[in-house]
Amino acid sequence: MASKLGFLGSVDSNTGSPDLGWDTDQFPMDVKAATLVMKAVIEQGGLAPGGLNFDCKVRRESTDLPDMFFSHIGAMDTFARGLRNAVKIVDEGLLAAAIKMRYSGFDKGIGKKIEDGSASLEELEKYILEHGEPAVLSGRQEWYESLLNRYV
């Protein structure tokens, strides 16, 4: 969200178990997640004035000095791989084209009015009464995930 609004200036990149609901100050080692972060960074034209913040504290399980040393290296390698993957994703444009097609209904007509916030509830009701319920289209979740996996 911050990136889309032009407010992303740095990334607090520590992580943890997604099941907990909060981070546990582990270093980022998930290449897929790093790829998506770096894709956002590329699409916004870079990361400034900040950077990647490894805000990892001693409350983590790996506390020995060698662990901290290798954790920093591993995290930077993870983001480097993520950056290389993200460049391929952006350059090839397959994901962007698929997303554009998926949401193309919001480029014209009633969809555009919904997206830009100019459609009233009354107008939407009238549209549905005249055109019927919209067709339910597959979200193609696994297809998108498989496409992303090609790059990771």
C-alpha positions as CSV (number, residue, x, y, z in Angstrom):
1,M,0.0,0.0,0.0
2,A,2.8,2.5,0.9
3,S,4.5,1.8,-2.4
4,K,1.3,2.3,-4.4
5,L,0.8,5.7,-2.6
6,G,4.4,6.8,-3.1
7,F,5.3,6.6,0.6
8,L,7.6,3.6,0.8
9,G,11.1,4.8,1.7
10,S,12.5,1.8,3.5
11,V,11.6,-1.8,4.3
12,D,11.6,-3.2,7.9
13,S,12.6,-6.7,6.6
14,N,12.7,-8.8,9.7
15,T,10.2,-11.6,9.7
16,G,8.9,-14.5,11.7
17,S,6.3,-17.3,11.7
18,P,3.2,-16.2,9.8
19,D,1.1,-18.3,12.2
20,L,1.9,-16.0,15.1
21,G,0.6,-12.7,13.8
22,W,3.8,-10.8,14.7
23,D,7.4,-11.0,13.7
24,T,10.0,-12.8,15.8
25,D,12.9,-10.8,14.5
26,Q,14.3,-13.5,12.2
27,F,16.3,-12.5,9.2
28,P,14.4,-12.8,5.9
29,M,15.1,-16.1,4.1
30,D,12.0,-16.5,1.9
31,V,13.0,-15.8,-1.7
32,K,9.4,-15.6,-2.9
33,A,8.6,-13.0,-0.4
34,A,11.8,-11.1,-1.1
35,T,10.9,-11.3,-4.9
36,L,7.5,-9.6,-4.3
37,V,9.1,-6.9,-2.1
38,M,11.8,-6.2,-4.7
39,K,9.1,-6.1,-7.5
40,A,7.3,-3.4,-5.6
41,V,10.6,-1.5,-5.1
42,I,11.4,-1.7,-8.9
43,E,7.9,-0.6,-9.8
44,Q,8.1,2.5,-7.7
45,G,11.5,3.4,-9.2
46,G,13.8,2.4,-6.3
47,L,14.0,2.7,-2.6
48,A,14.8,6.1,-1.2
49,P,15.7,7.6,1.1
50,G,16.0,4.4,3.1
51,G,16.8,0.8,2.4
52,L,16.5,-2.7,3.8
53,N,16.4,-2.6,7.6
54,F,17.4,-5.8,9.3
55,D,15.8,-5.0,12.7
56,C,16.6,-8.4,14.2
57,K,17.1,-8.4,17.9
58,V,18.6,-10.9,20.4
59,R,15.1,-12.3,21.1
60,R,15.6,-14.6,18.1
61,E,16.7,-18.2,18.6
62,S,20.0,-17.8,16.8
63,T,22.0,-15.5,19.1
64,D,25.6,-16.6,18.6
65,L,27.9,-14.1,16.8
66,P,28.5,-16.5,13.8
67,D,24.8,-17.0,13.5
68,M,24.3,-13.2,13.3
69,F,27.1,-12.9,10.7
70,F,25.7,-15.6,8.5
71,S,22.2,-14.3,9.0
72,H,23.1,-10.9,7.6
73,I,24.8,-12.5,4.6
74,G,21.9,-14.9,4.0
75,A,19.3,-12.1,4.2
76,M,21.2,-10.0,1.7
77,D,21.6,-13.0,-0.6
78,T,17.8,-13.6,-0.3
79,F,17.1,-10.0,-1.4
80,A,19.7,-10.2,-4.1
81,R,17.9,-13.3,-5.5
82,G,14.6,-11.5,-5.0
83,L,15.8,-8.5,-7.0
84,R,17.1,-10.7,-9.9
85,N,13.7,-12.5,-9.9
86,A,11.8,-9.3,-9.8
87,V,13.7,-7.8,-12.7
88,K,12.8,-10.9,-14.8
89,I,9.1,-10.6,-13.8
90,V,9.0,-6.9,-14.7
91,D,11.0,-7.2,-17.9
92,E,9.0,-10.2,-19.3
93,G,5.7,-8.5,-18.3
94,L,3.7,-11.8,-18.2
95,L,2.4,-11.2,-14.7
96,A,1.5,-7.6,-15.4
97,A,-0.3,-8.5,-18.6
98,A,-2.3,-11.3,-16.8
99,I,-3.3,-8.9,-14.0
100,K,-4.3,-6.2,-16.5
101,M,-6.5,-8.7,-18.3
102,R,-8.0,-10.0,-15.0
103,Y,-9.1,-6.5,-14.1
104,S,-9.8,-5.2,-17.5
105,G,-13.5,-4.8,-16.7
106,F,-12.5,-1.8,-14.5
107,D,-11.1,0.0,-17.6
108,K,-14.4,1.0,-19.1
109,G,-18.2,1.3,-18.5
110,I,-19.6,0.6,-15.1
111,G,-16.3,-1.0,-13.9
112,K,-14.5,2.3,-14.5
113,K,-17.1,4.2,-12.6
114,I,-16.8,1.8,-9.7
115,E,-13.0,2.1,-9.7
116,D,-12.9,5.9,-9.8
117,G,-15.7,6.1,-7.1
118,S,-18.2,7.9,-9.3
119,A,-20.9,5.1,-9.4
120,S,-23.8,5.5,-6.9
121,L,-25.5,2.6,-5.2
122,E,-28.7,3.5,-7.2
123,E,-26.7,3.4,-10.5
124,L,-25.3,0.0,-9.6
125,E,-28.7,-1.3,-8.7
126,K,-30.1,-0.1,-12.0
127,Y,-27.2,-1.7,-13.8
128,I,-27.8,-5.1,-12.2
129,L,-31.5,-4.9,-12.8
130,E,-30.9,-4.2,-16.5
131,H,-27.9,-6.6,-17.1
132,G,-28.5,-9.3,-14.4
133,E,-26.0,-10.8,-12.0
134,P,-22.4,-10.7,-13.3
135,A,-20.8,-14.0,-14.3
136,V,-18.6,-15.5,-11.7
137,L,-15.2,-15.9,-13.1
138,S,-12.4,-18.0,-11.6
139,G,-9.8,-16.0,-9.7
140,R,-7.1,-18.4,-11.1
141,Q,-5.2,-18.2,-7.9
142,E,-3.1,-21.3,-8.5
143,W,-2.3,-20.2,-12.0
144,Y,-1.0,-16.9,-10.8
145,E,1.0,-18.6,-8.0
146,S,2.4,-21.1,-10.6
147,L,3.4,-18.2,-12.8
148,L,5.2,-16.5,-9.9
149,N,6.9,-19.8,-9.1
150,R,8.5,-19.9,-12.5
151,Y,10.7,-17.0,-11.4
152,V,11.6,-18.1,-7.9
